[in-house]
Amino acid sequence: MYQPAPVYQQAPVYQQAAVYPQAPVYRQPYQPAAGVPQPVQVAAPQQWMAPPAQQVPWTAKPKRRIVLEVLVVVLGGLLASVFVALTAYVTSGSAVGWAVGLALVPLVIVGAVLLWVDRWEPEPRLLLIAGLLWGGGVAVAVASLLNSVVGPAVGAAIDPDIDPGSAAAVYGAPIVEEAMKGLGILLIFLVRRRQFNGPVDGVVYAGVVALGFAVVEDIQYFALSSGEDLGFVFVMRALLSPFGHLIFSLPMGLALGIASRRVSRHAWVWIFPIGYLVSLGLHMAWNGSLMFVSSVGDLAAIFVLLNWVPLALLTLLVVWLRRRESALIASRLRDYVPGGWLTEPEVQTLSSMRASRAARRWASGLGAAARSSMRAYQRAAVRLAYARQDLYTGHAGIRAREDEMTLLEEMARARSDVVARLAAQSHGYAVGGRA
């Protein structure tokens, strides 16, 4: 990372510029209220917020273990490929080719929405791909084997007169599919707990797992359809209900997101089953209602009541959750204002998506490197807020402390780089080979 030359330390331009907050000066140690986690006791930030001349051991970026992600990507990709190949064997290669092309429509629609939701604190892309392939590979493979087994068994106990095909759709599919999708979300929560910071993360992880399942299932449905039936199935699945599986699985993601904010580490043990039961009920209501369609009006009522209305409610819920995330980030970052690590204007900017976008646009005027540093500064700040939240809930212990130290230094370096580039532009100097 670039370290500003002494001339930039002496230049007063960036200290007086109104377009960028003045670098904070470390004052007396912050004394929080009783019971509130104290900020870390690291070296006081210098006037221009550069890193210390000699790195302390914890400033080294920890290696991220990706063994789980790689295993799931390989296994899920293999199983999804086998499933698509079997579909091609039953139908034809051209039919599957068309089906894959049509399945890209809901993939793009739902994927774009999930990326929009995930803008605040982008999750690791490899972890999202692993979730996608868990849904499209592992969950689909298990469901294709067990739906027709579990469904008739449960149906025989509940409704002995139901035929095996209907039992597989009404009972088997909801029970098995939601269990397998939920297992994928739960694995992310348990194994990658540091990447699961609240309900919004739960929405994102549940969404990618459900999206993977839906896309591979769509390929099968589209490949097995032809002519007018294909058009009807495409409109029903890809255009009118592309968020179906996401709606079913979202309660499980929200449940684990709520559990991540609880003080008890084991809150998921009782919260997650509640989410699963809600997911099961939504899926079962959808599949069961389709068994009684006798007219276009019935079909329209089912789509409105069991798909569009839940989607609208969940959209409002996600918007509300994002507002709460903004308030939480502001509250946690504000802990660093008395100690001089942040200023109140910075806290307000970092906790607002609109203000953060404006800051990146402003940094773009200093060059691509400045914009990159600004983005790194903002993302480190959000991660810092969540690391501090872990201290409030008692979930991370000393590792959260280490995160806090590392992220404070990361923010300092990124901000120092932006400030130095502003000073360099004002004086006509070049920083790191760029004006």
C-alpha positions as a Markdown table, in Angstrom:
| # | Residue | x | y | z |
|---|---|---|---|---|
| 1 | Met | 0.0 | 0.0 | 0.0 |
| 2 | Tyr | 1.3 | 3.5 | -0.9 |
| 3 | Gln | 2.8 | 5.5 | 2.0 |
| 4 | Pro | 2.7 | 9.2 | 1.4 |
| 5 | Ala | 6.1 | 11.0 | 1.1 |
| 6 | Pro | 7.0 | 13.6 | 3.8 |
| 7 | Val | 6.0 | 16.5 | 1.6 |
| 8 | Tyr | 2.4 | 15.4 | 1.8 |
| 9 | Gln | 2.6 | 15.2 | 5.6 |
| 10 | Gln | 3.5 | 18.8 | 5.6 |
| 11 | Ala | 1.1 | 20.0 | 3.0 |
| 12 | Pro | -1.8 | 21.8 | 4.6 |
| 13 | Val | -4.2 | 21.6 | 1.6 |
| 14 | Tyr | -6.0 | 18.4 | 2.6 |
| 15 | Gln | -6.4 | 19.5 | 6.2 |
| 16 | Gln | -8.3 | 22.6 | 5.1 |
| 17 | Ala | -10.2 | 21.1 | 2.2 |
| 18 | Ala | -14.0 | 21.0 | 2.8 |
| 19 | Val | -14.6 | 18.2 | 0.3 |
| 20 | Tyr | -12.9 | 15.7 | 2.5 |
| 21 | Pro | -13.1 | 15.4 | 6.3 |
| 22 | Gln | -10.1 | 16.5 | 8.2 |
| 23 | Ala | -8.0 | 13.6 | 9.5 |
| 24 | Pro | -8.9 | 13.2 | 13.2 |
| 25 | Val | -6.5 | 13.9 | 16.0 |
| 26 | Tyr | -6.1 | 11.4 | 18.7 |
| 27 | Arg | -7.2 | 12.8 | 22.1 |
| 28 | Gln | -7.6 | 11.3 | 25.5 |
| 29 | Pro | -8.6 | 7.6 | 25.6 |
| 30 | Tyr | -12.3 | 7.0 | 25.2 |
| 31 | Gln | -14.1 | 5.9 | 28.4 |
| 32 | Pro | -17.4 | 4.2 | 27.5 |
| 33 | Ala | -20.3 | 3.5 | 29.7 |
| 34 | Ala | -20.2 | 0.4 | 32.0 |
| 35 | Gly | -20.8 | -2.8 | 30.1 |
| 36 | Val | -19.9 | -1.4 | 26.7 |
| 37 | Pro | -17.0 | -3.0 | 24.9 |
| 38 | Gln | -14.0 | -0.6 | 24.9 |
| 39 | Pro | -12.2 | 0.4 | 21.7 |
| 40 | Val | -9.0 | -1.3 | 21.1 |
| 41 | Gln | -5.8 | 0.2 | 22.6 |
| 42 | Val | -3.6 | 0.5 | 19.5 |
| 43 | Ala | -1.1 | 3.2 | 18.6 |
| 44 | Ala | -2.8 | 6.6 | 18.3 |
| 45 | Pro | -3.5 | 7.6 | 14.7 |
| 46 | Gln | -1.1 | 10.2 | 13.4 |
| 47 | Gln | -2.4 | 13.6 | 12.0 |
| 48 | Trp | -2.5 | 12.3 | 8.5 |
| 49 | Met | -3.7 | 8.8 | 9.5 |
| 50 | Ala | -0.8 | 6.9 | 8.0 |
| 51 | Pro | 0.1 | 3.4 | 9.3 |
| 52 | Pro | 2.8 | 3.2 | 12.0 |
| 53 | Ala | 6.4 | 3.1 | 10.7 |
| 54 | Gln | 6.8 | -0.4 | 12.1 |
| 55 | Gln | 3.9 | -2.8 | 11.6 |
| 56 | Val | 2.7 | -4.6 | 14.7 |
| 57 | Pro | 2.1 | -8.4 | 14.3 |
| 58 | Trp | -1.7 | -8.2 | 14.1 |
| 59 | Thr | -1.8 | -5.8 | 11.1 |
| 60 | Ala | -0.9 | -8.6 | 8.8 |
| 61 | Lys | -4.1 | -9.6 | 6.9 |
| 62 | Pro | -5.1 | -13.1 | 8.0 |
| 63 | Lys | -5.3 | -15.9 | 5.5 |
| 64 | Arg | -8.8 | -16.8 | 4.5 |
| 65 | Arg | -9.5 | -20.5 | 4.5 |
| 66 | Ile | -11.5 | -21.5 | 1.4 |
| 67 | Val | -11.4 | -25.3 | 1.7 |
| 68 | Leu | -15.1 | -25.6 | 2.3 |
| 69 | Glu | -16.0 | -23.3 | -0.6 |
| 70 | Val | -13.7 | -25.2 | -3.0 |
| 71 | Leu | -15.2 | -28.6 | -1.9 |
| 72 | Val | -18.8 | -27.4 | -2.3 |
| 73 | Val | -18.1 | -25.7 | -5.7 |
| 74 | Val | -16.5 | -28.9 | -7.0 |
| 75 | Leu | -19.1 | -31.3 | -5.6 |
| 76 | Gly | -22.1 | -29.0 | -6.4 |
| 77 | Gly | -20.8 | -28.3 | -9.9 |
| 78 | Leu | -20.3 | -32.0 | -10.6 |
| 79 | Leu | -23.8 | -32.9 | -9.3 |
| 80 | Ala | -25.4 | -30.1 | -11.3 |
| 81 | Ser | -23.6 | -31.2 | -14.4 |
| 82 | Val | -24.7 | -34.8 | -13.9 |
| 83 | Phe | -28.3 | -33.7 | -13.4 |
| 84 | Val | -28.3 | -31.6 | -16.6 |
| 85 | Ala | -26.6 | -34.4 | -18.5 |
| 86 | Leu | -29.2 | -36.9 | -17.4 |
| 87 | Thr | -31.9 | -34.5 | -18.5 |
| 88 | Ala | -30.2 | -34.2 | -21.9 |
| 89 | Tyr | -30.1 | -38.1 | -22.1 |
| 90 | Val | -33.9 | -38.3 | -21.4 |
| 91 | Thr | -34.8 | -35.4 | -23.8 |
| 92 | Ser | -32.1 | -34.2 | -26.2 |
| 93 | Gly | -29.0 | -32.0 | -26.3 |
| 94 | Ser | -30.8 | -29.3 | -28.2 |
| 95 | Ala | -33.7 | -29.3 | -25.7 |
| 96 | Val | -31.3 | -28.8 | -22.8 |
| 97 | Gly | -29.5 | -26.1 | -24.8 |
| 98 | Trp | -32.7 | -24.1 | -25.1 |
| 99 | Ala | -33.6 | -24.8 | -21.5 |
| 100 | Val | -30.3 | -23.5 | -20.3 |
| 101 | Gly | -30.7 | -20.3 | -22.3 |
| 102 | Leu | -34.2 | -19.8 | -20.9 |
| 103 | Ala | -33.1 | -20.5 | -17.4 |
| 104 | Leu | -30.6 | -17.6 | -17.7 |
| 105 | Val | -33.6 | -15.2 | -17.5 |
| 106 | Pro | -34.6 | -15.9 | -13.9 |
| 107 | Leu | -30.9 | -16.3 | -13.0 |
| 108 | Val | -30.2 | -12.7 | -14.2 |
| 109 | Ile | -33.4 | -11.3 | -12.6 |
| 110 | Val | -33.0 | -12.8 | -9.2 |
| 111 | Gly | -29.2 | -12.6 | -9.2 |
| 112 | Ala | -29.4 | -8.8 | -9.9 |
| 113 | Val | -31.7 | -8.3 | -7.0 |
| 114 | Leu | -29.5 | -10.3 | -4.6 |
| 115 | Leu | -26.4 | -8.3 | -5.7 |
| 116 | Trp | -28.3 | -5.1 | -5.0 |
| 117 | Val | -29.2 | -6.3 | -1.5 |
| 118 | Asp | -25.6 | -7.3 | -1.0 |
| 119 | Arg | -24.1 | -3.9 | -1.9 |
| 120 | Trp | -23.6 | -2.7 | 1.7 |
| 121 | Glu | -21.1 | -5.4 | 2.8 |
| 122 | Pro | -20.5 | -7.6 | -0.2 |
| 123 | Glu | -20.1 | -11.2 | 0.8 |
| 124 | Pro | -17.1 | -13.3 | -0.4 |
| 125 | Arg | -17.9 | -14.1 | -4.0 |
| 126 | Leu | -16.5 | -17.7 | -3.7 |
| 127 | Leu | -18.8 | -18.3 | -0.8 |
| 128 | Leu | -21.8 | -17.1 | -2.8 |
| 129 | Ile | -20.8 | -19.3 | -5.7 |
| 130 | Ala | -20.5 | -22.2 | -3.3 |
| 131 | Gly | -24.0 | -21.4 | -2.0 |
| 132 | Leu | -25.4 | -21.3 | -5.5 |
| 133 | Leu | -23.9 | -24.7 | -6.4 |
| 134 | Trp | -25.0 | -26.2 | -3.2 |
| 135 | Gly | -28.6 | -25.3 | -4.2 |
| 136 | Gly | -28.1 | -26.3 | -7.8 |
| 137 | Gly | -26.1 | -29.4 | -7.2 |
| 138 | Val | -26.3 | -31.0 | -3.8 |
| 139 | Ala | -29.9 | -29.9 | -2.9 |
| 140 | Val | -31.2 | -30.8 | -6.4 |
| 141 | Ala | -29.5 | -34.2 | -6.3 |
| 142 | Val | -30.8 | -35.2 | -2.9 |
| 143 | Ala | -34.3 | -33.9 | -3.7 |
| 144 | Ser | -34.5 | -35.9 | -7.0 |
| 145 | Leu | -33.7 | -39.1 | -5.0 |
| 146 | Leu | -35.9 | -38.5 | -1.9 |
| 147 | Asn | -38.9 | -36.5 | -3.0 |
| 148 | Ser | -40.7 | -39.5 | -4.3 |
| 149 | Val | -39.8 | -41.5 | -1.2 |
| 150 | Val | -40.5 | -39.1 | 1.6 |
| 151 | Gly | -43.7 | -37.7 | -0.1 |
| 152 | Pro | -45.7 | -41.0 | -0.3 |
| 153 | Ala | -44.5 | -42.0 | 3.2 |
| 154 | Val | -45.7 | -38.8 | 4.7 |
| 155 | Gly | -48.8 | -38.8 | 2.5 |
| 156 | Ala | -49.8 | -42.3 | 3.6 |
| 157 | Ala | -49.7 | -41.1 | 7.2 |
| 158 | Ile | -51.7 | -37.9 | 6.7 |
| 159 | Asp | -53.9 | -38.7 | 3.7 |
| 160 | Pro | -54.1 | -42.4 | 2.7 |
| 161 | Asp | -56.1 | -41.6 | -0.4 |
| 162 | Ile | -53.6 | -39.3 | -2.0 |
| 163 | Asp | -51.8 | -40.7 | -5.0 |
| 164 | Pro | -47.9 | -41.0 | -4.9 |
| 165 | Gly | -47.3 | -38.3 | -7.5 |
| 166 | Ser | -49.4 | -35.7 | -5.6 |
| 167 | Ala | -47.9 | -36.8 | -2.3 |
| 168 | Ala | -44.3 | -36.3 | -3.7 |
| 169 | Ala | -45.3 | -32.7 | -4.8 |
| 170 | Val | -47.3 | -31.6 | -1.8 |
| 171 | Tyr | -45.3 | -33.3 | 1.0 |
| 172 | Gly | -42.0 | -34.7 | -0.4 |
| 173 | Ala | -40.8 | -31.6 | -2.3 |
| 174 | Pro | -41.4 | -29.1 | 0.5 |
| 175 | Ile | -39.9 | -31.3 | 3.2 |
| 176 | Val | -36.8 | -32.5 | 1.4 |
| 177 | Glu | -36.0 | -29.4 | -0.7 |
| 178 | Glu | -36.4 | -26.9 | 2.1 |
| 179 | Ala | -34.4 | -29.2 | 4.4 |
| 180 | Met | -31.5 | -29.4 | 1.9 |
| 181 | Lys | -31.5 | -25.7 | 1.0 |
| 182 | Gly | -31.7 | -24.9 | 4.8 |
| 183 | Leu | -28.7 | -27.2 | 5.4 |
| 184 | Gly | -26.6 | -25.2 | 3.0 |
| 185 | Ile | -27.5 | -21.9 | 4.7 |
| 186 | Leu | -26.9 | -23.5 | 8.1 |
| 187 | Leu | -23.4 | -24.7 | 7.0 |
| 188 | Ile | -22.5 | -21.2 | 5.9 |
| 189 | Phe | -23.7 | -19.9 | 9.3 |
| 190 | Leu | -21.8 | -22.5 | 11.4 |
| 191 | Val | -18.6 | -22.7 | 9.4 |
| 192 | Arg | -18.3 | -19.2 | 8.1 |
| 193 | Arg | -19.9 | -17.4 | 11.1 |
| 194 | Arg | -17.6 | -14.4 | 10.6 |
| 195 | Gln | -19.2 | -13.7 | 7.3 |
| 196 | Phe | -22.8 | -14.0 | 8.7 |
| 197 | Asn | -23.4 | -10.6 | 10.3 |
| 198 | Gly | -27.2 | -10.2 | 10.5 |
| 199 | Pro | -30.6 | -10.7 | 8.7 |
| 200 | Val | -29.5 | -9.0 | 5.5 |
| 201 | Asp | -26.7 | -11.5 | 5.1 |
| 202 | Gly | -29.3 | -14.2 | 5.8 |
| 203 | Val | -31.4 | -12.9 | 2.9 |
| 204 | Val | -28.4 | -13.0 | 0.6 |
| 205 | Tyr | -27.2 | -16.5 | 1.5 |
| 206 | Ala | -30.7 | -18.0 | 1.5 |
| 207 | Gly | -31.3 | -16.2 | -1.9 |
| 208 | Val | -28.2 | -17.6 | -3.6 |
| 209 | Val | -28.9 | -21.2 | -2.4 |
| 210 | Ala | -32.5 | -21.0 | -3.5 |
| 211 | Leu | -31.5 | -19.4 | -6.8 |
| 212 | Gly | -29.2 | -22.3 | -7.6 |
| 213 | Phe | -31.9 | -24.8 | -6.9 |
| 214 | Ala | -34.5 | -22.9 | -9.0 |
| 215 | Val | -32.2 | -22.5 | -12.0 |
| 216 | Val | -31.4 | -26.2 | -12.3 |
| 217 | Glu | -35.0 | -27.2 | -11.6 |
| 218 | Asp | -36.1 | -24.7 | -14.4 |
| 219 | Ile | -33.7 | -26.4 | -16.8 |
| 220 | Gln | -35.4 | -29.7 | -16.2 |
| 221 | Tyr | -38.9 | -28.2 | -16.6 |
| 222 | Phe | -38.0 | -26.3 | -19.7 |
| 223 | Ala | -36.3 | -29.3 | -21.3 |
| 224 | Leu | -39.2 | -31.6 | -20.7 |
| 225 | Ser | -41.7 | -29.1 | -22.2 |
| 226 | Ser | -42.2 | -28.4 | -25.9 |
| 227 | Gly | -44.2 | -26.1 | -28.2 |
| 228 | Glu | -47.0 | -24.1 | -26.5 |
| 229 | Asp | -46.3 | -25.9 | -23.2 |
| 230 | Leu | -42.8 | -24.6 | -23.1 |
| 231 | Gly | -44.0 | -21.0 | -23.6 |
| 232 | Phe | -46.6 | -21.5 | -20.8 |
| 233 | Val | -44.1 | -23.0 | -18.4 |
| 234 | Phe | -41.5 | -20.3 | -19.2 |
| 235 | Val | -44.0 | -17.5 | -18.4 |
| 236 | Met | -45.2 | -19.2 | -15.3 |
| 237 | Arg | -41.8 | -20.0 | -13.8 |
| 238 | Ala | -39.4 | -17.5 | -15.2 |
| 239 | Leu | -41.5 | -14.4 | -15.5 |
| 240 | Leu | -44.4 | -14.6 | -13.1 |
| 241 | Ser | -42.8 | -16.5 | -10.2 |
| 242 | Pro | -38.9 | -16.3 | -10.6 |
| 243 | Phe | -38.7 | -15.6 | -6.8 |
| 244 | Gly | -40.7 | -18.7 | -5.8 |
| 245 | His | -37.9 | -20.7 | -4.2 |
| 246 | Leu | -36.3 | -17.5 | -2.7 |
| 247 | Ile | -39.6 | -16.7 | -1.0 |
| 248 | Phe | -39.8 | -20.3 | 0.4 |
| 249 | Ser | -36.2 | -20.3 | 1.8 |
| 250 | Leu | -35.9 | -16.7 | 3.0 |
| 251 | Pro | -37.5 | -17.4 | 6.5 |
| 252 | Met | -34.5 | -19.8 | 7.2 |
| 253 | Gly | -32.0 | -17.1 | 6.2 |
| 254 | Leu | -33.8 | -14.5 | 8.3 |
| 255 | Ala | -33.9 | -16.9 | 11.3 |
| 256 | Leu | -30.2 | -17.5 | 11.2 |
| 257 | Gly | -29.6 | -13.7 | 10.7 |
| 258 | Ile | -31.6 | -13.0 | 13.8 |
| 259 | Ala | -29.6 | -15.8 | 15.6 |
| 260 | Ser | -26.3 | -14.1 | 14.6 |
| 261 | Arg | -27.4 | -11.0 | 16.6 |
| 262 | Arg | -28.3 | -12.9 | 19.8 |
| 263 | Val | -25.9 | -13.0 | 22.7 |
| 264 | Ser | -26.3 | -16.8 | 23.0 |
| 265 | Arg | -24.1 | -18.7 | 20.5 |
| 266 | His | -26.7 | -21.5 | 20.4 |
| 267 | Ala | -29.8 | -19.4 | 19.7 |
| 268 | Trp | -29.9 | -20.9 | 16.2 |
| 269 | Val | -30.8 | -24.3 | 17.7 |
| 270 | Trp | -34.3 | -23.1 | 18.4 |
| 271 | Ile | -34.6 | -20.1 | 16.0 |
| 272 | Phe | -33.6 | -22.0 | 12.8 |
| 273 | Pro | -36.3 | -24.8 | 13.2 |
| 274 | Ile | -38.9 | -22.0 | 13.3 |
| 275 | Gly | -37.6 | -20.6 | 10.0 |
| 276 | Tyr | -37.7 | -24.1 | 8.5 |
| 277 | Leu | -41.3 | -24.6 | 9.5 |
| 278 | Val | -42.3 | -21.3 | 8.0 |
| 279 | Ser | -40.4 | -22.2 | 4.8 |
| 280 | Leu | -42.1 | -25.6 | 4.8 |
| 281 | Gly | -45.5 | -24.1 | 5.2 |
| 282 | Leu | -45.0 | -21.6 | 2.3 |
| 283 | His | -43.7 | -24.3 | 0.0 |
| 284 | Met | -46.4 | -26.7 | 0.9 |
| 285 | Ala | -49.2 | -24.1 | 0.5 |
| 286 | Trp | -47.9 | -23.3 | -3.0 |
| 287 | Asn | -47.5 | -26.8 | -4.3 |
| 288 | Gly | -50.8 | -27.9 | -2.6 |
| 289 | Ser | -52.8 | -25.1 | -4.1 |
| 290 | Leu | -51.6 | -25.8 | -7.6 |
| 291 | Met | -53.2 | -29.3 | -7.3 |
| 292 | Phe | -56.7 | -27.6 | -7.2 |
| 293 | Val | -56.4 | -25.2 | -10.2 |
| 294 | Ser | -59.4 | -25.5 | -12.4 |
| 295 | Ser | -59.4 | -22.1 | -14.2 |
| 296 | Val | -57.3 | -19.2 | -15.1 |
| 297 | Gly | -58.9 | -17.2 | -12.3 |
| 298 | Asp | -57.8 | -19.9 | -9.8 |
| 299 | Leu | -54.2 | -19.7 | -11.1 |
| 300 | Ala | -54.1 | -15.9 | -10.9 |
| 301 | Ala | -55.4 | -16.0 | -7.3 |
| 302 | Ile | -52.8 | -18.5 | -6.3 |
| 303 | Phe | -50.0 | -16.4 | -7.9 |
| 304 | Val | -51.2 | -13.2 | -6.2 |
| 305 | Leu | -51.8 | -14.6 | -2.8 |
| 306 | Leu | -49.0 | -17.1 | -2.5 |
| 307 | Asn | -46.3 | -15.4 | -4.6 |
| 308 | Trp | -46.7 | -11.7 | -5.3 |
| 309 | Val | -48.1 | -10.7 | -1.9 |
| 310 | Pro | -45.3 | -12.5 | 0.0 |
| 311 | Leu | -42.8 | -11.1 | -2.4 |
| 312 | Ala | -44.0 | -7.6 | -1.8 |
| 313 | Leu | -44.0 | -8.1 | 2.0 |
| 314 | Leu | -40.5 | -9.5 | 1.9 |
| 315 | Thr | -39.3 | -6.6 | -0.2 |
| 316 | Leu | -40.6 | -4.2 | 2.4 |
| 317 | Leu | -38.9 | -6.3 | 5.1 |
| 318 | Val | -35.6 | -6.2 | 3.3 |
| 319 | Val | -35.8 | -2.4 | 2.9 |
| 320 | Trp | -36.6 | -2.0 | 6.6 |
| 321 | Leu | -33.7 | -4.4 | 7.5 |
| 322 | Arg | -31.3 | -2.3 | 5.4 |
| 323 | Arg | -32.3 | 0.8 | 7.2 |
| 324 | Arg | -31.7 | -0.9 | 10.5 |
| 325 | Glu | -28.3 | -2.0 | 9.3 |
| 326 | Ser | -27.5 | 1.6 | 8.5 |
| 327 | Ala | -28.5 | 2.7 | 12.0 |
| 328 | Leu | -26.4 | -0.2 | 13.5 |
| 329 | Ile | -23.3 | 0.8 | 11.5 |
| 330 | Ala | -23.6 | 4.4 | 12.5 |
| 331 | Ser | -24.0 | 3.5 | 16.2 |
| 332 | Arg | -21.0 | 1.2 | 16.2 |
| 333 | Leu | -18.7 | 3.5 | 14.2 |
| 334 | Arg | -19.7 | 6.4 | 16.5 |
| 335 | Asp | -17.8 | 4.6 | 19.3 |
| 336 | Tyr | -14.6 | 5.6 | 17.6 |
| 337 | Val | -15.4 | 9.4 | 17.4 |
| 338 | Pro | -14.3 | 10.3 | 21.0 |
| 339 | Gly | -11.0 | 8.5 | 20.5 |
| 340 | Gly | -10.2 | 10.4 | 17.3 |
| 341 | Trp | -10.3 | 7.6 | 14.9 |
| 342 | Leu | -13.4 | 9.0 | 13.1 |
| 343 | Thr | -15.3 | 12.2 | 12.9 |
| 344 | Glu | -19.1 | 12.5 | 13.1 |
| 345 | Pro | -19.3 | 13.6 | 9.4 |
| 346 | Glu | -17.4 | 10.5 | 8.4 |
| 347 | Val | -19.8 | 8.3 | 10.5 |
| 348 | Gln | -22.8 | 9.8 | 8.7 |
| 349 | Thr | -21.2 | 9.3 | 5.3 |
| 350 | Leu | -20.1 | 5.7 | 6.0 |
| 351 | Ser | -23.5 | 4.7 | 7.3 |
| 352 | Ser | -25.4 | 6.0 | 4.2 |
| 353 | Met | -25.3 | 4.3 | 0.9 |
| 354 | Arg | -26.2 | 7.5 | -0.9 |
| 355 | Ala | -23.4 | 9.5 | 0.8 |
| 356 | Ser | -20.9 | 6.6 | 0.2 |
| 357 | Arg | -21.7 | 6.6 | -3.5 |
| 358 | Ala | -21.2 | 10.4 | -3.6 |
| 359 | Ala | -17.8 | 10.0 | -1.8 |
| 360 | Arg | -16.7 | 7.4 | -4.4 |
| 361 | Arg | -17.7 | 9.7 | -7.3 |
| 362 | Trp | -15.7 | 12.5 | -5.7 |
| 363 | Ala | -12.7 | 10.2 | -5.3 |
| 364 | Ser | -13.0 | 9.2 | -9.0 |
| 365 | Gly | -12.0 | 12.8 | -9.8 |
| 366 | Leu | -8.6 | 12.0 | -8.2 |
| 367 | Gly | -8.1 | 8.9 | -10.4 |
| 368 | Ala | -8.9 | 5.2 | -10.4 |
| 369 | Ala | -6.5 | 4.5 | -7.5 |
| 370 | Ala | -8.2 | 7.0 | -5.3 |
| 371 | Arg | -11.6 | 5.5 | -6.0 |
| 372 | Ser | -10.2 | 2.1 | -5.1 |
| 373 | Ser | -8.8 | 3.4 | -1.9 |
| 374 | Met | -12.1 | 5.1 | -1.0 |
| 375 | Arg | -14.0 | 1.9 | -1.6 |
| 376 | Ala | -11.5 | 0.0 | 0.5 |
| 377 | Tyr | -11.9 | 2.6 | 3.3 |
| 378 | Gln | -15.7 | 2.3 | 3.2 |
| 379 | Arg | -15.7 | -1.5 | 3.2 |
| 380 | Ala | -13.2 | -1.7 | 6.0 |
| 381 | Ala | -15.4 | 0.7 | 8.0 |
| 382 | Val | -18.5 | -1.5 | 7.5 |
| 383 | Arg | -16.6 | -4.6 | 8.5 |
| 384 | Leu | -15.2 | -2.7 | 11.5 |
| 385 | Ala | -18.8 | -1.9 | 12.6 |
| 386 | Tyr | -19.8 | -5.6 | 12.4 |
| 387 | Ala | -16.6 | -6.7 | 14.2 |
| 388 | Arg | -17.5 | -4.3 | 17.0 |
| 389 | Gln | -21.1 | -5.6 | 17.0 |
| 390 | Asp | -19.6 | -9.0 | 17.7 |
| 391 | Leu | -18.0 | -7.6 | 20.8 |
| 392 | Tyr | -21.5 | -6.4 | 22.0 |
| 393 | Thr | -23.0 | -9.9 | 21.5 |
| 394 | Gly | -19.9 | -11.7 | 22.8 |
| 395 | His | -19.6 | -13.9 | 19.8 |
| 396 | Ala | -16.0 | -13.4 | 18.8 |
| 397 | Gly | -13.9 | -12.7 | 21.8 |
| 398 | Ile | -10.2 | -11.9 | 21.1 |
| 399 | Arg | -10.6 | -12.6 | 17.4 |
| 400 | Ala | -13.0 | -9.6 | 17.1 |
| 401 | Arg | -10.4 | -7.5 | 18.9 |
| 402 | Glu | -7.8 | -8.5 | 16.3 |
| 403 | Asp | -10.3 | -7.7 | 13.6 |
| 404 | Glu | -10.9 | -4.4 | 15.2 |
| 405 | Met | -7.2 | -3.5 | 15.2 |
| 406 | Thr | -6.5 | -4.7 | 11.7 |
| 407 | Leu | -9.5 | -2.8 | 10.3 |
| 408 | Leu | -8.7 | 0.4 | 12.0 |
| 409 | Glu | -5.2 | 0.3 | 10.4 |
| 410 | Glu | -6.7 | -0.7 | 7.1 |
| 411 | Met | -9.0 | 2.3 | 7.2 |
| 412 | Ala | -6.2 | 4.6 | 8.2 |
| 413 | Arg | -4.0 | 3.5 | 5.2 |
| 414 | Ala | -6.8 | 3.8 | 2.7 |
| 415 | Arg | -7.9 | 7.2 | 3.9 |
| 416 | Ser | -4.3 | 8.4 | 4.1 |
| 417 | Asp | -3.9 | 7.4 | 0.4 |
| 418 | Val | -7.0 | 9.4 | -0.7 |
| 419 | Val | -5.9 | 12.4 | 1.3 |
| 420 | Ala | -2.4 | 12.3 | -0.1 |
| 421 | Arg | -3.7 | 12.1 | -3.6 |
| 422 | Leu | -5.9 | 15.1 | -3.0 |
| 423 | Ala | -2.8 | 17.0 | -1.8 |
| 424 | Ala | -0.8 | 15.8 | -4.7 |
| 425 | Gln | -3.4 | 16.9 | -7.2 |
| 426 | Ser | -3.6 | 20.3 | -5.6 |
| 427 | His | 0.2 | 20.7 | -6.0 |
| 428 | Gly | 0.4 | 19.0 | -9.3 |
| 429 | Tyr | 2.5 | 16.1 | -8.0 |
| 430 | Ala | 2.2 | 12.5 | -9.0 |
| 431 | Val | 1.4 | 9.8 | -6.5 |
| 432 | Gly | 2.3 | 6.2 | -7.2 |
| 433 | Gly | 2.9 | 7.0 | -10.9 |
| 434 | Arg | -0.5 | 8.6 | -11.4 |
| 435 | Ala | -1.6 | 12.2 | -11.2 |
